[in-house]
Amino acid sequence: MAANNIERFNTIVGLVFEQLYRAFPVPITIDEPAIAKAMGLTVELKYHDDDPRFPPVAQIGNFDDGSSFNGMLWAALPWLVDEGYIRAQGQVRSEEAVLTSKALSILNAAPESLGGTLGAKLTGLAKEAGSEAGRAVINGVVGQIFSFGLRILS
């Protein structure tokens, strides 16, 4: 079954949160190729004019239906900033990214149904994002993050 935009958004958000949770409190640049690879997309490093003196640029493939991974990621990151989950710099909000206290509070929450924190549940899920079952788990955790966040912060 093809993923829809909400499923892709939730998977991307889960993988972003996982990177930021592991790095907290140190601001990082979101590893976009790692997210794409985790989702089973092709990532190819291209050198500027085939000159290895310049750093390579990651060329990331599209989803199976032709929709853009970059477009989805670059829409998700500013949304996370606007909603107060992350602070970040740069044109697409992928640089100097760090969780806000709001996001950290939610990720440190431990709903009884999980038997641990939401952040701990996300940690390590990146390797499972390439499978439909793995994406379903990530989507479920992200759904819990947003719904639990609404409950504890309202």
N, C-alpha and C positions, 0 to 999 in steps of 0.2 A: 504494500500500500504506500502510495506517495505521501510524503509529509506535507502538511499545509503550513502556511506562514506562522501560525501560532506555535505549532510543534517545533518548527525551525527556530523561531524566536526563543522559545523556552530552552531549547538545547544550547543555543549560543549563550544565553544569559547564564545558564548553569555552568558552562565552561568558563565564562568570564569570572563569575563569582568564585569558582574553584581556584583559578589563578590568583585572584586578589586575596582570597582567604589564606592560601598557602604563604603568600608574600607579606601579609599584614604584619607590621604597620608600614613597611617600606613601599613607597610608590614605585610602580613598574610600568613598562610599556606592555600593553596587552599583546600577547604572542598570537597574532592573527593566523599565521601558518599552522601553529599547533592546534588551534581550534578547528581549522579546515581539515587538517589531517585526521583529527579525532572523529570528525563527522564523515570520514571516508572520501573526502574530495582530493583531487590531485593538486599537488603543490610542486611547482617547478621553479628553481632559482635561475633567473636570467641576469646576465651581466650587461651593463650599459655598453652598447656597441661591442659586445664580446670582449671587453677589456677588463681583466681580473683586478686591475688596480682600483676600480670602483666597487663599492659593496654591492652584492647581488640584490635584486629585487624579487620578491616572491610573486609568481604568477599563479593565482588560485583559480581552479576550475569552477564551473557553475554546478548547480544542483542538476539532477537527472532531467528535470523538466525545463532546463535552460535558464531558470531564474538565477539571479546573481547572489553569490555568497557575500561578496563585498557590500552590495547594496543592503542586504539584510543586517550584516554586522554593523555597518556604518549608520544604519537607522536605530539599531538597538542601543548602541553606546550613548548617543546624545539623550535618548529616552531615559536611560538609567541615571544620567546626570540630572536631567530635568526633574525626575521623580525623587531625587535625593538619595539614591542608593550608592552612587559612587561620585568621587571628585576626580576630574581628569582634565588634561590640557590637550592641545592640538586640534587640528581641523576636524578630525573625526572622533575626538575625545578618547584616544587610545594611549596617550602618553601621560606619564606621571600619574597613573591611575591608582586610586586607593579606595577602600571601602569607607563609607561614612559611618558615624556612630550608629545611625539608624540600621544600616545593613549589617553591621557587626552584631548589634543586639539581636537581630532576627536570626542570623546564622549561628549565634551562640545559644539560641533557644533550643530546648530539648523537649519536643512534644512526646507524650507517653507512647504514641504509636510508633515512634522511630527507635526508641531505646538508645538515643544519643542525640547529639546536636545536628541541626540541619547542615551546618558547615562541614562537620565530620562525615556526614552522609555523602556530600558532594565530592569530598576529597577522594581522589582515586577513580572517580567515574569517567574521567576523560578517556581512558582506554576502552571503555564500553560504548562510547558515543557513536561508533561506526555501525553498530547493529541496531535493528529496530527495537529489540528488547532493552538495550542499554539506553537508547533515546527515550523510551517510555519511562524508565526509572528516573532519568534526569528531568523529564517533563513533570513527573509527579512531584519530585522534590521542589522544583521551581514553583509549581502550583501551591505547594504547602508554604513556601517562603513568602509568596505574595499574600496568600490568605491569612497566614499566621501574622505577617507583618501588619496587615490591616487591623487585626484583633488587638495586638499588643500596643499598637501606636495610635489607636483612636480613642 
